[in-house]
Amino acid sequence: MGKLGITYTEDFKRQIVEIIANGKTVSEIEREYKVTKTTIREWLKRYSKSGEFGAEVNRSEEEKELRELRKENRQLRMENDILKQAALILGRKDV
């Protein structure tokens, strides 16, 4: 994501990374393509890490595990709430 919420395609990002690999500076790219230095550096960091730009691909194993555990925790809490409500409903019928 660049300034003003501009979304760049994967191909465009890959081209920018290749241009820099071929010797252009980040400052030259910024002026020429109107992409901020911060955005370009983030693309370089992500691409060098995994060869991809997506956040999901670039997460560490710990981050992936934490996301899975949080997802599982939400699911278990929801199931627990459902069971509590069912117990309350069933408890009322016996009275």
VOBAMI-763920 format. One record per residue: x, y negated, z negated of N, C-alpha, C, O in turn. Coordinates in steps of 0.02 Angstrom, whole numbers, plus 32768, in hexadecimal, padded with zeros to 4 digits. Layout:
XYZXYZXYZXYZ;...
% end
This chain:
802B803A8000800080008000802C7FC3800080597FBE7FD6;80217F96802D80497F59803180237F1F80157FF17F277FF1;803A7EE3802680187EA8800C7FD37EA2802B7FC87EB88064;7FA47E8580077F5F7E7B801C7F3B7EBD802B7F0D7EBE8053;7F507EF3800B7F2D7F3280127F347F5380567F097F7A8069;7F697F43807B7F747F6180BD7F897FA980B37FB47FB88089;7F6C7FD780D97F7E801D80D77FA5802E81157F90801E814D;7FDF804D810C800A805F8143800480A981517FFA80D18124;800A80BC81918005810381A3804581278191807A81088187;80408169818C807B8192817E80AF818981B580EB818781A6;8099818581F380C8817C822B80EE813A8225812B81388231;80CC8105821480EC80C4820C812080C781D5815880AE81DD;810E80E4819D813C80EA8165817A8112817981B380FF816A;816E8149819C81A6817481B281D4814D81E28211815481DE;81B68125820F81DE80FD823D820980CB8218824480C28229;81ED80AB81E68213807A81BE824E809D819C82858083819C;824280D7817E827780FC815C82AE810F818E82E9810A817F;829A812481CB82CB813681FE82F480F98215833080FE821F;82D380C0821C82F580838230832A807081FD8362805D820F;8319807681BD8349806781888382809A818983BC8088817E;837280D9819583A5810D819883D680FF81D28410811481CF;83BE80DD820583E880CD823F840D808B8237842E80758266;8409806B81FC8434803381EE84147FEF81E184377FC181CD;83D47FE781EC83B57FA681DD83AD7F9F819283A57FD0816E;83B07F62817B83A97F558133835F7F4D812183347F41814B;83517F5480E1830D7F4B80C782F67F0480D582BC7EF980E6;83237ED380CD83117E8D80DA82FE7E82812382CF7E5D8131;83227EA1815183127E9A819882CD7EB881A782A67E9B81CC;82C07EF2818A827F7F12819482477EE7817782137EDF8196;82537ECA813D82207E9F811D820E7E65814B81D37E578155;82407E44816682337E0B819282127E2181D381E37E0181EB;822B7E5781EF82147E6C823181CD7E89823081A57E7B825C;81BE7EB281FE817F7ED681FC814E7EBB81C881167ED481C2;81627E8981A281377E6A816F81207E9D813A80E67E9E8125;814F7EC6812481437EF780EF81707EE380B581AB7ED580BF;81557EE18079817C7ECB803F81B67EFB803081B27F36803F;81EB7EE0801282257F087FFF82117F3F7FCE82297F777FD1;81E67F2D7FA081CF7F5D7F6E81AD7F997F8F81B97FD37F7C;81837F8B7FBF815F7FC07FE381917FEC8008818D802A8005;81BF7FCD802B81F17FF38051821A801F8023822780598032;823080037FEB8259802A7FBC823180657F9F824D809B7F94;81F1805B7F9381C780927F7B81C280C97FAF81C681047F9F;81BA80B67FEE81B880E7802581F9810E802881F9814B802E;823180EA80248273810B8026827B813C7FED829381747FF7;826781287FB1826C81527F76824281917F7E825A81C97F72;820481887F9281D781C27F9A81EF81F07FD181F0822D7FC9;820281D48009821681FC8042825682228034825D825C8047;82858202801282C48224800382BA825C7FD182E1828C7FCF;828782567FA8827982887F74825E82C97F93827383007F81;822E82C27FC1820C82FE7FDA82018300802581EA8333803F;821282CB8048820582CA809081BC82B9809F81A782BC80D8;819782A6806C81518292807381468251804D816F823D8024;810D8230805C80FD81F1803B80C781F7800780C081CB7FDC;80A0822B8009806782327FDB807C82387F9380AF82577F83;8055821A7F678064821B7F1F806182627F03808B82757EDA;803282897F1A802982CD7EFF806782F77F0D807D831D7EE2;808382F17F4880BF83177F5B80FB83027F328127832B7F24;80FF82C37F20813982A77F00813782A97EB48163828D7E93;810682CA7E97810382CF7E4E813583037E36814283357E58;815082F87DFB817D83297DDD815383647DC4811583607DBF;8175839A7DB4815283D57D9A812D83C57D5A80F683DE7D4E;814C839C7D2F812C83897CF080ED83607CFC80BA836A7CDB;80F183327D2D80B683097D3D807E83357D588043832B7D47;808F83647D83805C83927D9F803C83BC7D687FFF83C47D66;806683D67D3A804C83FE7D03801F83D47CD67FEA83EC7CC1;803483977CC6800C836B7C9C7FC8835D7CBC7F95835E7C9A;7FC7834F7CFD7F8883437D207F5A83807D1C7F1E837A7D12;7F7783BC7D257F5083F97D227F3484047CDB7EFB84177CD3;7F5D83F87CAA7F4784017C647F1083D07C527EE183E17C2F;7F1783927C697EE283607C5C7EA183757C7F7E6B836D7C62;7EA7838E7CBC7E6B83A47CE17E4A83DE7CBC7E0D83E07CB4;7E73840E7CA57E5984477C807E3984307C3E7E05844A7C2B;7E5884007C1C7E3E83E57BDE7DF983C67BE97DCB83D27BC2;7DF2839D7C1E7DB1837F7C2D7D7C83B57C397D4483AF7C21;7D8F83E97C5F7D61841F7C6E7D4B84437C2E7D1084517C25;7D7A84527C037D6B84757BC47D3F844A7B967D1284647B75;7D4D84097B937D2383DD7B6A7CDB83DB7B847CAB83DC7B5E;7CD483D97BC77C9283D87BE47C6D841A7BD47C3284197BC2;7C9084527BDC7C7184937BCC7C5E84977B827C2A84B27B71;7C88847C7B587C7B847C7B107C3C84537B007C1284687AD9;7C3684197B207BFB83EF7B167BBB84137B2D7B87840F7B0C;7BC084367B647B86845B7B7E7B7384917B4C7B37849B7B3E;7BA384B57B317B9584EA7B007B7684CD7AC17B4984EC7AA4;7B8E84947AAA7B7284747A6F7B2984627A7B7AFE846D7A50;7B1B84457AB57AD684327AC67AA984707ACA7A70846F7AB2;7AC384A57AE87A9C84E37AED7A8E85007AA77A5785177A9A;7ABE84FD7A7B7AB585167A377A8084ED7A137A57850979EE;7A8184AB7A1D7A4D848179FE7A0884927A1879D8849779F2;7A03849B7A5979C284AB7A7779A984EF7A5F796F84F67A4D;79D685217A5E79C285637A4879B1856379FD7985858879E8;79D4853B79D779C88536798F7984851A79817964852D794F;796B84EC79A9792A84CD79A078F184FE79AF78BD84FA798F;78FB852B79DD78C6855B79EF78B9858D79B8788185A679B1;78EB859B799078E385CC795A78BB85AE792078A085D478F7;78B6856C791A7895854D78E1784B854E78E87827853578BC;
% end
